[in-house]
């Protein structure tokens, strides 16, 4: 049969399959039962959705930068593509207007509308979104508008740090960014494990130009 390839959001449907050992799996339209596909289906927890059907296509992950600095987007895209699994395409997008950097609540207010403008025209062709801003700016808005997984890099970093160590600290840019990150640690359930959020007092764009 064909090699296993990711199933896109448009091709897949979710179902409860606790009997199969999964909280959630996805089925290709040709599937009748969990794990029952014409060429054999493989279901993985959370976001590992695979099916051996020839109808499936490669997975397309959108990396969106909610600020307007294209060079920052380009660097993130290079890093993401270097670690992407085989068969995963990383598409990068940058906000067309708004702040050139996001450092705290004030900048966030002006960055969400242009970020949505950049993402929504691509909604039918993506299988997931990575939000390339450590404030996780607009994650909830994107999750409201899309039917694919959306992850912010702050949540991903804290989750990874919690797997690797009993506690961790965050080093950020300016002091005005600290309250937003403290709130995220609380929202994500890491307030006890995130011991300190420190500001280096170096602006985002200064780091970008370094």
Secondary structure, DSSP 8 states (H G I E B T S, - for coil): ----EE--TTTEEEEEEGGGTEEEEEEETT-SBTTB-TT-EEE-STT-EEE--TT---EEEEEEESSS-HHHHHHHHHHHHHH--TTEEEEEEE-SSS-SS--SHHHHHHHHHHHHHHHHTTGGG-SEEEE--TT-TTHHHHHHH-SSEEEEHHHHHHHHHHHH-S-EEEEESSGGGHHHHHHHHHHTT-TTTEEEEEE----HHHHHH-
